[in-house]
Amino acid sequence: MRMGESVAEMVSYASSKAKKVFVSHVLMPNIEVNKSVKGDVASANSAIDIACSAAANCTVVPTPEGMIGKNGVEKAFSIEDGIHLNAQGYRLWKTEINNIVK
C-alpha cells in the first residue's frame, strides 16, 4: 500500500468517529540528500485530498508555501538528513497548522 492510500484509509476511519479531522499533506524528504527515499508526493497528497473531501468533517492542512520543492523538502527547512524539519521548518508548519485549526 502506498503512503497516500494509507493516510486516506486513516482519514476515512477517523472521520467516521471524530467531530473534526485535520490531516497534513505529506512532507516528502529531499531526494538529493536522502537518495534511498522513493515516492510520489503529488500522488500521496492527491489521495489525501480525495479522502478528506469525501468527509464533511475533514480539513487538509497544506504544506507551507515554498517548503516543498521539486526534490522534496527544501534544504533550508530541514536538518542534514533531508528528512526531518529544522526549527525554521517547524515554525512554518506550526503557523500553517494554527491558521487552519483555529
PyMOL commands that set and color helices and strands:
alter all, ss='L'
color gray80, all
select helices_A, chain A and resi 3-15+41-53+75-77+87-101
alter helices_A, ss='H'
color red, helices_A
select strands_A, chain A and resi 21-24+58-61+68-69+72-73
alter strands_A, ss='S'
color yellow, strands_A
deselect
rebuild
show_as cartoon
